[in-house]
Amino acid sequence: MREIKWGIIGTGSIASKFARALNSMKDTKLVGVASRNINKAKEFSEKFQVEKAYGSYEDLVKDEEIDVIYIGTPHTEHKANAELCIKNGKAVLCEKPFTVNVADSEYLISLAKDHKVFIMEAMWTKFLPVTIKVKQWIKDGRIGKVRHFRISFGYSSPFDPNNRLYNPDLAGGALLDVGVYPITYVVHMMDCLPDKIISSAEFGQTQVDEQNIIIMKYKDGVLADLSSSVAIETGYDAVIIGEEGKLVVPKFWSAEEAYLYDSKNQLVEAYNEPHHENGYEYEAYEVNRCLRENMLESDKLPLKDTLDIMRIMDQIRSEWGLVYPQE
Ligand SMILES: NC(=O)c1ccc[n+]([C@@H]2O[C@H](COP(=O)([O-])OP(=O)(O)OC[C@H]3O[C@@H](n4cnc5c(N)ncnc54)[C@H](OP(=O)(O)O)[C@@H]3O)[C@@H](O)[C@H]2O)c1
């Protein structure tokens, strides 16, 4: 199989995890890493056995050996970083949220089309075997007609106005950081968009949403009760309730297990699928597949789906009046 050669932009926490995932894969090589600081790039390259360390993102995208670049920078940087990759003919896997708003996403997608370059949002949850299993259980009618989703992704990160989670200049707040997961999960499981969205957020000192609640309503009697936070631990599970049973997915966004219960709350089936490495390998397998098949877009995570989610988040933010300084 053709070896796919990767580069990484950014040397933060998620870039490290993604590097580990790439290093665990066959026919895949992590060729280069770029940081704004050459020392950080060298440190990262030593830690993850990356051949080339670059002190600027501009240098990495000029590396002719590299096929595809993973972008692991704060939300506000995704647009410029992806633009740089596309204009230099590099395929892109860009962290979630794809960009800060839908206009920037549309811009990147159109640029990628013009340059005939592959691009995909790194919404890794969609590629996890457990997510695929849960969707199959729903399709097979194992819990009857789905009526209710209850999903939370809220963790407690100490307040620090400079941290990307709280800093408005880096598009901080719970919605873009973790709220994107429950929204994506429901739309993915339903295979369609909600008809109505009601939401509320609590802003902290830095005027970004430290916690929020979102209700998505579908015409045919389905309600989704979603919450997310970067300031308090609100839970990590997805519960999907149907007329004949329910599904429970612990840590749904990175799930390694899921449980199917009947309407009497008796466990009917458990599904366990430990990650091969740390879970990020599944999205990377998909990118490799697409590149080997000369695809410009994944049919498992089409760009339209990314735009749909970005549009929902724009709508929610506009109702809250949350506009980031660079918008
Ligand atoms: N898929 C997941 O499970 C997951 C988990 C966590 C985060 N994420 C996403 O991944 C992205 C990065 O998150 P992270 O937690 O890894 O962040 P992080 O630890 O703060 O790392 C971000 C990296 O981006 C680079 N960077 C470029 N411009 C920057 C700027 N203006 N300010 C700060 N850093 C800048 C830095 O690398 P250099 O200094 O080396 O250039 C930094 O190390 C975000 O989009 C986030 O939503 C995804």
The ligand as a Tripos MOL2 file, in Angstrom:
@<TRIPOS>MOLECULE
LIG
   48    52     1     0     0
SMALL
NO_CHARGES

@<TRIPOS>ATOM
      1 N1         -9.7930   15.9320   18.8800 N.am      1 LIG1
      2 C1         -9.6230   16.0930   20.1760 C.2       1 LIG1
      3 O1         -9.8220   15.2000   20.9940 O.2       1 LIG1
      4 C2         -9.1050   17.3900   20.6660 C.ar      1 LIG1
      5 C3         -8.6480   17.4910   21.9800 C.ar      1 LIG1
      6 C4         -8.1120   18.7150   22.4030 C.ar      1 LIG1
      7 C5         -8.0730   19.7870   21.5180 C.ar      1 LIG1
      8 N2         -8.5600   19.6560   20.2480 N.ar      1 LIG1
      9 C6         -8.4890   20.7670   19.3090 C.3       1 LIG1
     10 O2         -7.1300   20.8630   18.8970 O.3       1 LIG1
     11 C7         -6.7570   22.2310   18.7490 C.3       1 LIG1
     12 C8         -5.5620   22.5230   19.6490 C.3       1 LIG1
     13 O3         -5.9100   22.2560   20.9910 O.3       1 LIG1
     14 P1         -4.7900   21.8900   22.0980 P.3       1 LIG1
     15 O4         -5.5380   21.5800   23.3200 O.co2     1 LIG1
     16 O5         -3.8290   20.9150   21.5710 O.co2     1 LIG1
     17 O6         -4.1020   23.3170   22.2730 O.3       1 LIG1
     18 P2         -2.6610   23.6300   22.8660 P.3       1 LIG1
     19 O7         -2.1970   22.5370   23.7520 O.co2     1 LIG1
     20 O8         -2.7550   25.0160   23.4030 O.co2     1 LIG1
     21 O9         -1.7340   23.6250   21.5730 O.3       1 LIG1
     22 C9         -1.9570   24.4790   20.4960 C.3       1 LIG1
     23 C10        -0.6780   24.6430   19.6960 C.3       1 LIG1
     24 O10        -0.9780   25.5230   18.6230 O.3       1 LIG1
     25 C11         0.1510   26.3060   18.3110 C.3       1 LIG1
     26 N3         -0.2840   27.7020   18.1810 N.ar      1 LIG1
     27 C12        -0.3270   28.3990   17.0210 C.ar      1 LIG1
     28 N4         -0.7840   29.6240   17.2200 N.ar      1 LIG1
     29 C13        -1.0390   29.7360   18.5470 C.ar      1 LIG1
     30 C14        -1.4950   30.7980   19.3550 C.ar      1 LIG1
     31 N5         -1.8150   31.9910   18.8380 N.pl3     1 LIG1
     32 N6         -1.6340   30.5800   20.6620 N.ar      1 LIG1
     33 C15        -1.3380   29.3870   21.2050 C.ar      1 LIG1
     34 N7         -0.8730   28.3310   20.4790 N.ar      1 LIG1
     35 C16        -0.7250   28.5100   19.1560 C.ar      1 LIG1
     36 C17         1.1720   26.0900   19.4090 C.3       1 LIG1
     37 O11         2.1920   25.3100   18.8380 O.3       1 LIG1
     38 P3          3.5970   25.9440   18.4570 P.3       1 LIG1
     39 O12         3.9260   26.9210   19.5650 O.co2     1 LIG1
     40 O13         4.4730   24.7690   18.4540 O.co2     1 LIG1
     41 O14         3.5010   26.6180   17.1310 O.co2     1 LIG1
     42 C18         0.4540   25.2830   20.4660 C.3       1 LIG1
     43 O15         1.2550   24.3280   21.0670 O.3       1 LIG1
     44 C19        -8.0310   23.0250   19.0360 C.3       1 LIG1
     45 O16        -8.6950   23.2620   17.8390 O.3       1 LIG1
     46 C20        -8.8590   22.1040   19.9030 C.3       1 LIG1
     47 O17       -10.2360   22.3390   19.8260 O.3       1 LIG1
     48 C21        -9.0490   18.4700   19.8230 C.ar      1 LIG1
@<TRIPOS>BOND
     1     1     2 1
     2     2     3 2
     3     2     4 1
     4     4     5 ar
     5     4    48 ar
     6     5     6 ar
     7     6     7 ar
     8     7     8 ar
     9     8     9 1
    10     8    48 ar
    11     9    10 1
    12     9    46 1
    13    10    11 1
    14    11    12 1
    15    11    44 1
    16    12    13 1
    17    13    14 1
    18    14    15 2
    19    14    16 1
    20    14    17 1
    21    17    18 1
    22    18    19 2
    23    18    20 1
    24    18    21 1
    25    21    22 1
    26    22    23 1
    27    23    24 1
    28    23    42 1
    29    24    25 1
    30    25    26 1
    31    25    36 1
    32    26    27 ar
    33    26    35 ar
    34    27    28 ar
    35    28    29 ar
    36    29    30 ar
    37    29    35 ar
    38    30    31 1
    39    30    32 ar
    40    32    33 ar
    41    33    34 ar
    42    34    35 ar
    43    36    37 1
    44    36    42 1
    45    37    38 1
    46    38    39 2
    47    38    40 1
    48    38    41 1
    49    42    43 1
    50    44    45 1
    51    44    46 1
    52    46    47 1
@<TRIPOS>SUBSTRUCTURE
     1 LIG1         1 GROUP 0 **** ****
